[in-house]
Amino acid sequence: MQSLWNSGEADACNDDPLLLRVYSSRLLGQYSHLVLHGGGNTSVKTQVTNVFGEPEEILYIKGSGWDLASIEAAGFAPVKLHTLQKLATLEQLSDAQMVTQQKSAMTDPTAPTPSVEAILHAIIPFQYVDHTHADAVVTISNTPHGLENIQSVYGDRVLIIPYIMPGFALARLVYEQTRDLDWSKLEGMVLMNHGIFSFGDDARTSYERMISLVTAAEEFIANRKVSLPTLAATAVPAVQLVNLARLRRSISTLSHTAMIVRHCQSERACAFSSLENVSHLASQGPLTPDHVIRTKRTALITSDTDMEQSLQRYIDDYSNYFSIHNKSQLTPLDPAPRWVVWKNRGLLSIGSSDKEAGIVEDIVSHTIDAIETAQQIEAWQALPAADIFDVEYWELEQAKLKKSGAALHFQGKIVLVSGAASGIGKACVEHFLNHGACIAALDLNPSIHTAFSQPQVLTLQCDITDEQQIKDALRATIERFGGLDILINNAGFFPNGQTIAQMDQTVWQRSMDVNLTGHQLLLKNAIPFLELGLDPAIVMIASKNVPAPGPGAAAYSAAKAGFTQLARIAALELGDKGIRVNTLHPDAVFDTGIWNDEVISTRAKHYGLTPEQYKTKNLLKTEIRSTDVARLAATLAGDSFSKTTGAQIPIDGGNDRVI
């Protein structure tokens, strides 16, 4: 591990202790092998002048909810140092009392909640204190002879603290063990099975001590010539993709919320899932105790042939785990797993959103590396279940998960939108995205790959008239998100106007292929996954031309009429499977690809209207936009229409011919 310290960047902080604290904290945050997704904490002690003009010693410590990689000055909570140091002298202090006292000692009540390690930082007699969960250090300590291994790495360079619950218990233990300690002889402190501290009287010293200490652990590992295995992924049979969707539905039911399931088939993930003793390795515990709130204590171990059975065993095991360790009438959390070892096929990471599933995936990636590294050093040995349980049900850890606020309406839902690169399709993607969904965005146009940049949008170039491309798109969707809940059948094109007598048969056939047959193929292949979806719904984007066709549009109108009839039959066939099928009939949506200024002007002139008058040529005298159609499509797919199927709804501002 190399120091990233840049003297020029540090000088720009103008010797401001807090700005230097921000700078060096961000350096630590750049290494995922030091901190992951909000892990670790840093602090600085400094003197400020209060409102009375009096000097006051303050500890600025990372606030809850902030990530070291992107922290700002506002992310540090200012707490009166003397109060924190005095709290350490108490023989007992409950978690709730500790949080209350720390908050009451803050000099800015609008600042974030101080880290639960604030008291510990306060009693370490250095201006700067850095704390990380360095993979290398924790991996070495998670071995049968972890204490001896850590001692061989560091000798007298660090103070070694046996594992104890974080928060006041840890601070009190360190306080007791260091009353007569000469801190000046130490570079840091190792918390067994937890992490490592470094400290110094300037930001650079504390930071570079962390780099040096972690490098020593990395060298200890490297000297054992650890070489982690890899294994290329193999294609998952279609039937197993259906089983994956079924597993995702079961997990969502258990957790009482829609879940995203990400399938990782990297060479490392596949190699780990193929280990003969993987069930033993993945059933011991997490890399560090605080990971348990993201990953649960253990993984679900499953295979192609026993997904449902293995899930039931996992539920039973979790129930037993809770019963054994519950000593204070706690309410059990949901028993659903958060990561899965799919034997010989890789790993699954589970979360209530794509972001949450991604965090789990990152943690799992680091965990399996640590497990296999520990195996080659000696053996993997995580903390006992009782210690993990205490952290999983620790009120201060659970509070972290409750700060995200209310879930968005479609959070955890998986939506597939065809014709997504522009117009109504693009508006649908954006609307569902803004309301928490994960989306597979399909379009024939390669511009689909640049239409969206959000990670929860999977962009796929797909010709829906090609059944193999549809199958490939669905495979990618299921592997990326775990299932399918909502299908927006929107792709289509509007041919140039031709009378029946003038009809070019290639135009006719193209309209039938894209506007009708392509959607039949998409429905056919999507239905097995929708059957396993959560409140599954299909929204068919048809046209006003179905109830009120016009001359010169036979190819389009006939195809859309067949499309609507397809939707009606789908509603009849899929109702007993719980899949709702409803149809929208938009008209004159001028911000779509089939319209441009020239076409609008020509059509307006034909009616003796201005372009603006033509755009609002309906009973309500209003313009219909793609966003209007998208909003109604989402409403049809949502709770408001949970008891409706087979409906046909116009969105045209009122058309006298339709009415």
HELIX and SHEET records of a PDB file:
HELIX    1   1 SER A    7  ASP A   11  1                                   5    
HELIX    2   2 PRO A   17  GLY A   29  1                                  13    
HELIX    3   3 ALA A   73  GLY A   75  5                                   3    
HELIX    4   4 LEU A   81  LEU A   87  1                                   7    
HELIX    5   5 ASP A   95  SER A  104  1                                  10    
HELIX    6   6 ALA A  118  ILE A  123  1                                   6    
HELIX    7   7 ASP A  135  SER A  141  1                                   7    
HELIX    8   8 GLY A  146  TYR A  154  1                                   9    
HELIX    9   9 PHE A  168  GLN A  177  1                                  10    
HELIX   10  10 TRP A  183  LYS A  185  5                                   3    
HELIX   11  11 ALA A  203  ALA A  222  1                                  20    
HELIX   12  12 ALA A  238  SER A  255  1                                  18    
HELIX   13  13 GLU A  267  SER A  273  1                                   7    
HELIX   14  14 VAL A  278  LEU A  281  1                                   4    
HELIX   15  15 PRO A  289  HIS A  291  5                                   3    
HELIX   16  16 VAL A  292  THR A  295  1                                   4    
HELIX   17  17 MET A  307  HIS A  325  1                                  19    
HELIX   18  18 ASP A  354  ILE A  377  1                                  24    
HELIX   19  19 ALA A  385  GLU A  392  1                                   8    
HELIX   20  20 GLU A  395  LEU A  401  1                                   7    
HELIX   21  21 LYS A  402  SER A  404  5                                   3    
HELIX   22  22 GLY A  423  ASN A  434  1                                  12    
HELIX   23  23 ILE A  448  ALA A  451  1                                   4    
HELIX   24  24 GLU A  467  PHE A  481  1                                  15    
HELIX   25  25 GLN A  505  MET A  512  1                                   8    
HELIX   26  26 ASP A  513  THR A  517  3                                   5    
HELIX   27  27 GLY A  518  LEU A  530  1                                  13    
HELIX   28  28 ALA A  554  LEU A  574  1                                  21    
HELIX   29  29 GLY A  575  LYS A  577  5                                   3    
HELIX   30  30 ASP A  597  HIS A  606  1                                  10    
HELIX   31  31 PRO A  611  LYS A  615  1                                   5    
HELIX   32  32 SER A  626  ALA A  637  1                                  12    
HELIX   33  33 ASP A  639  PHE A  641  5                                   3    
SHEET    1   A 7 PHE A  76  LYS A  80  0                                        
SHEET    2   A 7 PRO A  55  LYS A  62 -1                                        
SHEET    3   A 7 ASN A  41  THR A  49 -1                                        
SHEET    4   A 7 TYR A 128  THR A 132 -1                                        
SHEET    5   A 7 GLY A 195  GLY A 200 -1                                        
SHEET    6   A 7 GLY A 188  LEU A 191 -1                                        
SHEET    7   A 7 VAL A 158  ILE A 161  1                                        
SHEET    1   B 4 ILE A 260  CYS A 264  0                                        
SHEET    2   B 4 GLY A 346  GLY A 351 -1                                        
SHEET    3   B 4 TRP A 339  TRP A 342 -1                                        
SHEET    4   B 4 LEU A 300  THR A 302  1                                        
SHEET    1   C 7 VAL A 457  GLN A 461  0                                        
SHEET    2   C 7 CYS A 438  ASP A 443  1                                        
SHEET    3   C 7 ILE A 414  SER A 418  1                                        
SHEET    4   C 7 ILE A 486  ASN A 489  1                                        
SHEET    5   C 7 ALA A 537  ILE A 541  1                                        
SHEET    6   C 7 ARG A 580  PRO A 586  1                                        
SHEET    7   C 7 GLN A 648  ILE A 651  1                                        
END                                                                             
